[in-house]
């Protein structure tokens, strides 16, 4: 997961700082050396690291911090504030002029995730009540056109393409005319990438921008490429001019250097982050929330927003009414597990919870693969039940458990364990039914 290694190092450093009743300048400087090493190992630009550490150290050795009641916590607060400043400091929204057709051009290196990101953006615009259209300008890879058409179909958005024998700038012009004709008010241009930055790539993008009035040029950057991503961002900005950056693959094993360096080096904001493979896995980039994640403070606001998008309110109301009557069956249990999987599973949820790693609990202490596998096994077991068994959980005797074990191919011991877990969840849900507000019922685990 994103920033996992950096987060672990920060938590270890700050745990040591908080263990001191009072701090000396030597304590602060020693911890800042470790912070410097952690950032460099995360592939953060060395100039950015130098400036960051200098600022934190100057603030941390101030009289208010050194003489405070909890100086260690004050240093953590300063680091958080400086991380937010480095990443933002404020979230920046993508603003378009709202013309007849607003044009967004995506660019970047090959493999950065442009084509998928184009569909994700279209899906997002669609959910906001806009009428987007995709245009395939990658004339070098036929597979790119097919991929865009497939993703466009999944997103419910039309795709304009003219094959591979037409110049990209001509395709852009024809796509704009078609968008006007079809009353599509956002046109997203998926341009070709290269394995590296070259003159022909930049010239092509410049020609496209001259051919049609592009309103926003967004650079997609693979977060896993570290400081190389910063170099790419700088070159694109200098050659064609970019308005913002989209970080992709933040759900991968990334060191985080790109996210922590791009804004400081290029001056361009990170607008969105791709957090998964689904078309809905696109989040607005919030500097303060990302800083909190890096320091192990969690990101509850993003978790709530993710839940509000994925959880069916009608189902939640039905469940609330059933719980008021003291009912909770295996169909309800299945719905809860399925909703949790929609939210990205355990890994996605746990990295947003506060305190992971802050007091001895580390993400590596939790076998997330095992947890994800267990969720899927629960789904398999419940789907092996009869409709009667699902709606009458108290009928679950040994004979029925043996039949479910045979039908699901899962050992009887696991069936016993799942039934026990269900009973515990049912008791918890009954207690929650007495609390006010449905929001408390959305997280049964």
Phi, psi and omega in degrees: 000158185302135173065012186302312182295315180297318180299317180298318181293318178299316182296322178294318180297315185283334175297320178294319180297317182290343180286344179276133175292318177229154180247142172256167177300326179296322178298314182296314182295323179295316180292326180291330174297319179291322177298317179301314180295320181297318181291319179295321178292336176278004177070033174281142180308132188296328177292322177295317180298314182300313180293318181299309183296320179299315181295315181297315182297317180297320179288324186288333181269010177292160185298320182298324181284311186296329182259007182285168180288330181225075186297325180299316179293327178295322178295318177301318179298318179295316179299318179299314181298320180287328175295318178298316179298321181294320184276340189225262007275345181246150174296140181244124179270151175283112181252130179243151187289350181063050174279187175303316176222112173277138183246125177245125178251126176261134178221169181152177179285159177296134179093358181280348178098025182299311186297316176294320181295326178301316179291323178297317178297317179300317179299319180294314179299321180299318180291340180268006178090006177274174182235082185279162174217144180258147177230130183269105181255003177274096184268007183258339181234103177305327180296331180293321179294316180295321179296318180294319179296319179295314180292325177297321178296318178297323182279347182077034184232136179291151180238128177261128178212153180230024179079201186247006183252019180237142180293143183305321182293327177291318178300318180299317180295315180294323179296320179296317179297320180293320180298319178296318181296322183269006179059041174265123188262001172223127178245121180254119182265118177264102184270168181282149175251170175230167177287341177206165179288128177220167185296319182297324179297313182292319180298321180297316180294322177297319179296321178297318181291334176281331184284324180226151182282085181291129182267333179211125176254114185247131180262123175269129186233129176284112183298338183283353181273357174063224186293336176301327179297326179291318179297318178297315180299319180297315181295316179297319181295319181289325186275315185239342182083119178243154180257344180182172184237143171244120178272123178255162175062034176287352176273355182272185181276074184256147181279341173093358184301323181297311182299324184276351185247327191303311183298317183293323184277316185264338184079003181261139184283152168275118185268316183223162173226134176271125188241014181176184185271339182288154181293342178271356182276063177223121183240146170294145183272119178249110182304317182293322180290320179294320177298320179296320178297316182299323182270007177077019182269356179083180181208071186294325181298316178294325179296318179294317180296319179298319180295318182295331179281321189269334186271129181284116183295324179296317178296322179297320179294318179299318180295321179298317180295321179295319182292327177297333178267006178078023182248138174201113185242186184290334175295320177295319180298317179298319179298319181295317179295318180297319179295323178296321178294323178297328181282005177107000179079188185298317184300313182295320182286316185295326181289348177263354181275136179295150171087001178292108180094350184283330183228052175092345179267124184239147179304329181286345178284346184252124179277089185293324179299319179295321179295317178296319179296322180294322177299317180293325179294323177298315178301315181297317181296316182293322180288348176271357179275159173281159177305323180295316181296323179296319184271350179231074185300335182286353180275001189287088178263182184296321180299316180293320179298319179296320179294319178296321178298316180294318183291327183265346183073022182248136182305147182300328179300322179289329176295314177304316183294319180295318180298318178297317179296320177299315180300319179295318179296321180298318179296319180295320180295325177296320178294320181293335182294340179276348179277156181273143174094133180288336184302330181288343184267000186275347183233080185282349185254000000 
